[in-house]
Amino acid sequence: MRKRRKILTVSTAVVAAATLPLLISPVVSAAVSEDDDESPRVARLYAPPPDRDSYRQVARLAWRGDFRDSAGLLAMVRTPHAVWYGDETPEQVTRLVRRTARSAGWQGRLPVLALYNIPGRDCGSYSSGGADGLAAYQAWIDAVAEGIGDREVMIVLEPDSLALLPSDCADASNAEETAVESQQPEQTAIEEPPAVEASPTELPPLPDPDAATAPPAASAASGTGEDAAQSTDSTPTDSRPDASELLAPMPPEALEAADPEPAASQSPDPEPSAEQPGTLPELPPLPTPDPVTPEDGSDTGDLDTPVVEDPETAARYSEINYAVDVLSALGNASVYLDAGHSGWHSVSSIVPRLIKAGIDRATGFALNVSHYQTDPDSAWYGRLVSSCLAYADEGGDPEDCAEQSWSRRHARRWLRHHVPDDPARMKHYVTDTSRNGQGPWTPRAATHRHNDVQSWCNPPGRGLGRRPTTRTGEALLDAALWVKTPGESDGRCLRGTDGPLDPVRGTVNPEAGEWFPEQALELVRYADPAVHVFRRPHGR
């Protein structure tokens, strides 16, 4: 009897999985088509086949009679999103990329490819892996290019590869957080007081699906957020400013530090005093080594340029430059380089990395990939980065560029004096809106007892963001994309503990890239804009 019941249950689930897409496809199509523009001027984006585990979850929800969540989840997985490639052999990736490009071409849609195979990726963390050295990576990129051929594609090249360089991996506590940590208290305090709600201490329960979608938790402040394996989560609790401190008026010395033209008020270092006493007897001068003179006779006395660069970081730049040259040469490929996000690197930190990686030969840069920064934060940061790139292209020093930590008034004044009038002379960008509907996660105070909060890693209560589209209404923003596949895990998220439980969620999270049913449902329920899965009568 038990065996017969099991067979009946399995059979019913299979039937539900097979028929549910057919039963509710008109509903889902209506939900997805809200942002699907038929205009020939706007590229229609490609939706790859969903993860098999996502369909299993859809079937389980339908079997339980939870048709609203089931339809919402199905709408999510059938929305256009990027196709990721990273661990395939050259032969495999050629075949798979060719299949995706052909399928998209037959549908008249534009595929988005996320290439993720850089050697030493993710600093050996949850998404570790990548090609075995420069030669292997070049062969892999050649194979990707062969699979693309002359078809039109959009490429997000190596997420985190520039925001998280090998040189940033030296410190186990994420050395790349330094640039943002040093400016975040200034950033929020200097900006004109935004309309930001105070962050609640607890995340509310999931909302009633019949009610209007409301944010479960607002982010603490504009322009701040998680480290991306990354930034401020490893900051000790006692060093974090509370909300009242962040909104308090800045002291004069802090405002002076944020002045967009600090060099004008700085005086040169005084000459060393000749009367300074010595405590050691005078020693004979050391022998002068033979100078290393370049063959072309160029000057090597620039103290701002290190003579010796970390070999792995130098290799990283070589790898990205090679990929830019090969993929951009295809003609129909738009290539966007990694630029992190607004809560990670300052403008003057990320722009030199983009320049060294070959941004001049790429289409532009990508922001917020796999992260949670809000659209306004990404738009402002993207404008500043693009403006700084144009300024540097005209011979300006990136160190003089406007920062996201500046007040908007000072930053706009800088932009008026230094930004080209023609947006065509500036680099464009794309943003990842797959999981930013509720913005960055603000951990509850109880989670601060962990060594590393990892707010970027499967944060609770997040929602889907803006639907993918190339019709953005912004001159520099080429597309809002779902680059990270919503519903896929970021990793185990041990948050500085021994595990195996995620101390925030109280469960063992799936490995990076695997389907995470609990998070998938949260993304649907907390989506902003909401996922509408039922038709509305015309005229209402």
N, C-alpha and C positions, 0 to 999 in steps of 0.2 A: 504493500500500500504506500509506504513512504517513497519507494522508488518511482511508482507511478505518479505520485504527486510532484516529485522533483522533475520528471520528464515533462509533465504538463506545465509547470512553472517556466522551465527553460524554453519550451516551445512558444508559450505565450509571449515571453520577453523578446524572442527572435521575431515573432510576427509584429509586435509593437515597434521594434526597431526598424523593421522593413517598411511598415505602412505609415508610421507617424509623419515622416517627411512629406508623404503624398497627401495625407489628410490635412495638414496645416500649412502646406507650401504656399497657398495664396495669402495666408495671414503673415507668414514670415516674409514673403516677398514684399508685402506692403510695408513691413517694418524696416526692411533693409533699404528699400527704394527711396526712403525719405531723403537721403543724401546722395542719391544716384542720379546724376544729371545726364540727360540724353543729348545735350548740346554737342555738336561736333568740335567745338572749341575746347571742350573739357574732356580729358582722358578718363575713361571708365576703368576703374581698377579691378584687378583679377582676384578672385576668391579661390584659393586652392582647396582641394578636398580636405574636410575636417579630420581631426584626430579620431581614430576608431574609439578610443575611450570616451570621447565626448559624446558620440552617438549612443554608447552604452549607458551613459548617465541620462541622456535624453529619454531613452527607453525606460529606464528605471523610474524616472519621475512620472512618465505617462502611466506606467503600470500602477503606481500608487495613486493615480488620479490627480496629480499636481500638474495640470495641463498648462497653467500660466507660466510656472517656472520652466517647464519642459519646452514650451514654445519660445520663451525668452532666451533660453540657452541655445536652442537651435538657431534662432536669429543671430546670436552672437557668433557662433562658429561658422555660419555661412556668410558673414560679412567679410569683405576683402581685407586680407592681411598679408604680411610678407611671408615668403618661403625662405627658410633658413638652410644654409649649407655650411658644413664645417669639418666633418670627420670622414668624408668620403675619400676614396682614392681618386686620382685624376681621371681614370677611366669611368668610375661611377659618377663623378660629378658632371662630366661631359654629358653622359646619357640623361641624368636627371634634370639638368638645367635645360637641355634641348627639349625634353618632354614638357617641362613647365612653359617654356617660351612658345612652343608650338600650340599647346592647349590654350594659352592666353590669346595667341594670334587668331586661332579659329573662332574664339568668342568675341574678338574685336576689343580686347581689354589689355590694360597695361600691367604686367607683373612687376612686383617689387621683390628684389632678391636681397637678402641679408647675408653677406659673406662673413664667416666667422671661423677663420682657420689660421689666424696669425700665430706664429710660434710664441710660446709662453703666455698665452692669453689668460686673462683674469688672475694673473699673479699666482697661478696654481690653486685658486680657490674652487668654489663649487662648480664653475664652468671651465675648469682647467682643460688643457689639451692644446691642439693646434699642430701645424706642420712641424716636421723635424728639421728646422733650419731654413736658411734663405733659399737654397737651391730647391728644396722640396716645395717651399711655398711658391716660388716662381713657376714651377711645373704645374702646381695646382691652379694658379691664376690663369696660366695658358690654357688649361683644360676648361675652366669656366668660360673663358672667352670663346673657345671653340664651340661650346654648347650654345652660347648666345648667338653667334654668327651675326647676321645683319638684322636681327629682330630687335624691336624696341623694348627696352627694359629700363627700370629704375633701380639703382644699386645703392644700398646703404653699406658702406665698406667698413668692415671690422669695428663693430661697436666696442667702445672702451679702449681701443688700441692707442689713441693719443691722449685721452684723459687719464689713462692708467698705463703709463710707460713702464718699462722694466726698471728704470731708475726710481720709480715710485714704489716698487715692491720691496725695497731694501728694509724698510721698517715694517715689522709685523703688525703694527698698529695703524698701518695705512698712512704713509708719509705724505700722500697727495692731499690729505685733508688740510695741510698747513695753510695753503693759499687762501682757502675760504674761511677757515677758522679765524685767521688773523683779521678778517674784515667783517664777519657776520654781525657782531654787536654794533659796529658802525653802520652797517648796511641798513638794518631795520630802523635804527634810531635817526639816521640822517634823512631818510626818505620822508617826504611829506606824509603825514599820518594817513595811511590807507584805511579804507573801510573794511577792517578785519575784525571778525568776531573773536572773542576770547576762546581759547581752546578748552573744551571740556576735559574733565579729569578722567572720564570713562567714555568708552564707546557705547552708544545706545544699542538696544536690540534691533534686529532686522525689522524694517518697516513693513507695514501691511501692504501686500502687493496691490490691493485695491485703492490704497491712498496714493497721493502724489509723492513722487520721490523727493526725499529731503536728505541733505548731507548728514551722515552719522557723526562726523567730527570734522571741524574746520581746521585747516593748517594754522600753525602758530603765527606766522607772519609771511608776507610776500617776500619771495627771494630766498627763503631758507628752506632746508629740507634735509633729506637723508644724504649720507655719504654713499657713494655708489660702489660699494665694497670698500667703503668710500668715506664720506666726509665727516659730519659732525657727531655721529653716534658714539664714537669712542671717546668723546670729550667727557671728562669727569663731571658729575652732576653739579658739584659746587662751583664749577667754572661757567655754567650756563646762565645767561641772564634770564630772569623771569619776565613775564609779559609787561609788568609795570616798569621795569628797567628799560625794556626795548622801546616803549612808547614815550619815555621821559625825554625832556629837552636835552640836547647835547651840550656839554660844556664847551667853552670857546676853543680849548686846545684840540678837542676832537673835531670840531668844525674846520679848524686849520688843517688838520691831517687829511680831511676830505676835499680840500680845495683843489679844483681841477688843474691849477697851475702852481704846484708846490715849489717847483724849481726856482721861480722868480723870487720867493721869499727866503730862500736858503742862502746862507753865507758860506764861503769856502772854509775848509778846515784851516785852523791857524797853523802857521809855520812852526815847526818844532823849536823850542827855546834852546838857544846856545848855552844857556847857563844851567841846563838841567844836569844835576849831579849824577855821576855814575857810581855804581856799587861794586863793579868788577874791574880788575886791571885791564888795560887796553891790550887786546890780542892782535896778532898780525892778521892781515886780511886773508880770507880764504882764497884759494886759487880759483880763477874765473874759468868756468867750463867753456869749451868751444861753442859758440852760438850755432843754433840750427837755422840755417838760412835757406828759404825756399828757392827752388831753381829759377822761378820767375822774378825773384828779387822783391816780391811783395812784402809789405810791412806786416809783422806778426805781433806788434805791440799792443793790440786791442785787449785790454784787461777784461772787457765784458764777454769775450768769447773764449771759453775754455780751450786750452790747447789739446787736451786729451779728453775724449768723451767716452762714457760708459759703452763698452763694445756691444752689449745687448741692445741698448737704446739706439746706438748708431745703426745697428742691423734693423731695428724696428722701422726707422725712417727709410732705410733702403727698401724694405719690403713694401711699405705703403706707396712709396714713389713708383716702384715697379708696377704695382697694381693699378695706380692711376694712369700711367702711360699706356699699359696694355688695354685696359677697359675703355678708356676715353677714346682710343684709336678706333674703336668699333663703329663710331659714328652715330649709332642710335641708342647708346647707353648713357644715361645720366648718372654721374658718380658723385656721391655725397660722403665726405669724410666725417669721422667722429669728432664732436666738439663738446662732449659731456653734457652738462646742464647748468642752469643758473645757480644752483646751490652747491656747485662743486668747485669749479675753477673761476678765478677772476678773468676778465677780458684780457688783460695784459699777460696772463699766464698761458691761456689757450691759443691766442693768436700766433705767437712765435712757433708753437708746435704745428699749427695748421700750415704755416708758411714753409717750414722745413719739410713737411709731408707732401708738398706739391699742390696746395690748394689753388694755385694760379692756373693749373691745368685741369682741375676738377670742376664739376658743375657748381658745387657748393658744399655745405656741411649739414650734418644731422644733429638734432638736439633731442635730449630727453629719452633716448632709446632705452627701453625696459625700465623707465623710471616714472616719477609721479608729479613732476612740477606742473603747475597750472599753465594754461594757455597764455594768460597775460604775462606771466613771468618769462616763459619761453619766447614770446614775441619781443619783449623788451630786450632780453639778453641777445636774441638773434640779431636785432637791429644794431646793438652795440658792437657785437663781434663783426658783423658785416661792415659797419662803418670803420672800425679799427683796421680791418684788412685793406679797405680802400685807402685809408690814411697811410698805412705802411707801404702800400704799393706806390704811393707818391713820394716815398722817402722819409715818412714820419717814423718816429720811434714808438712802438706799441706801448712802452711804459707811460707815454703821455696820453693814452686813450682814456676816454670816459669809462668808468667802471660801474657795474651794477650796484656797488656800495655807495655811489654818489647820490646826492639828492637829485630828484628828477629835474629840478630847476637848473642845477649846475650842469647835469649831463646834457640837457637840451641845448644849453648855451654852447657847449663844446660841439655838439652835432651841427648847430647852425654855422659854425665857423669852419668845420673840417669835412663835412659829408658832401659828396658829389650831388649835384642837382638831378642827375639822370640815374635812376635805379639800375639801369642796364650796365652801369659801370661798377656795380657792387655785386658781391657774391650772394646768391640766394641760399635758402636753407629749407629743410623739411623738419617736421616735428613728429614725435611718437605720442599719440593721444589714446593709446589702447587702454591705459589704466589710470588716467589722471583726472577722472571725473570728480573725485573728492580731494584732489591735491595730495601733498605729501602726508605721511603718517606722523602724528605727534604722539610719541609713546607716553603711556601713563607713568606717573611717578614711580609706581611699584616696579616697573621694568628697569629702572636705572640701577638696580642692584647688580645687573649683569655687566660683564666686562665690555661687551660690545653689543649695543642695542640692534644694530643692523636694520635700520628703518627701511632700507631698500629691499629687504629680503622677505617676500610674502607678507607684507603688512596687512593687518586685518582691516575690514571695513572700507576697502577701496572700491571704486566703481569704474565702469567703462567711461571713456571720454568722448570727445567729438568724433563723429563718424568719419571714416576715411573719405577724402575728397581732394581733388586738385583744383577745385573752385574755392579759393580761400578768401578772396577779396582783399588780400594784402600783397603789395608789390613785391616784397622780398620772399614771401612764404610760398614755395612751389606746391606744397601738399601737406595736408594733415594725414598721417598714415597710422595704421596699426602695425607697427614693426614687431614688437613683442607679441607673440601669439597669446591672447588673453585666455587664461585658464591653465597655462603651463607654469609649473613651479619654478621659482628662482633657486631652489636648493633646499638643503636640510635646515638651514637657519638655526644653528646651535647658539648663536649670540654669546659667544665666549664661554659657554658651559661645556661639560663633557658629553652632553646629549644622552640618549638619541632624541629626546623630546625637544621640540621647539618650546622654550619656556613661556613664550607669549601666547601661543595657540594651545599648548598642552597636548599636542599630537606630534607624531613623527611625520614631517613633511616629505613629499616625494622628492626624488633626486631632480636636479636641474633639468628642465626640458620635459619632464613627465607631467601627465595630466593631474591637476589638483582639483578634485570635485568641489570641495568646500569653498576654495577661493573663486572658482568659476561662478558659483551661485552668488557669492557676494558681489562680484563684478556686475552681474545682471541686475541684482536688486538695488544696488547703489548707483547705477548708471546715471550720468548727468551729461547730456540729455537722456531722459528715460527711454527704455526700450518699449515701444508700443507694439503689442502683439495682436491686438484686435482691431478690426476695421471700424472706422467711425462713419456714421451715416453722412452722406453728402449734405452740405449746407450747414453743418454744425462746426 
